[in-house]
């Protein structure tokens, strides 16, 4: 599997128990379906689903469109958790994600900010119900 940015061969590296494929040159990483949820900092819900649910796939990015390292299909641009200004590449065929350079760090920073904001907000019954519904598995 090669990097969609510079064609270097991706190397396997364990991150939080997930064997991620990382480019040794640009630091980009390819994550198969479900792996972004597993390597990002812990938060309630499915961040992969939240990232692509109701997504327009129309986002400006400093990086050009990438071809999926797994199946060579042109990946679509998605905004991580909407309104974070973190643009990821998403393959709608294999449902994998390509993260450029420091995007995993930026994702974890965003999750930390969301988790901190959640701790500061009172937890009324409607929010608890929403959290419960959010934690249910999403049919795929």
Secondary structure as UniProt FT lines:
FT   TURN            4..6
FT   STRAND          9..15
FT   TURN            16..17
FT   STRAND          18..23
FT   TURN            24..26
FT   STRAND          29..31
FT   TURN            33..34
FT   HELIX           35..39
FT   HELIX           47..52
FT   TURN            53..54
FT   TURN            69..71
FT   STRAND          76..79
FT   TURN            80..81
FT   STRAND          87..90
FT   TURN            92..94
FT   STRAND          97..99
FT   TURN            101..102
FT   HELIX           103..120
FT   HELIX           125..135
//
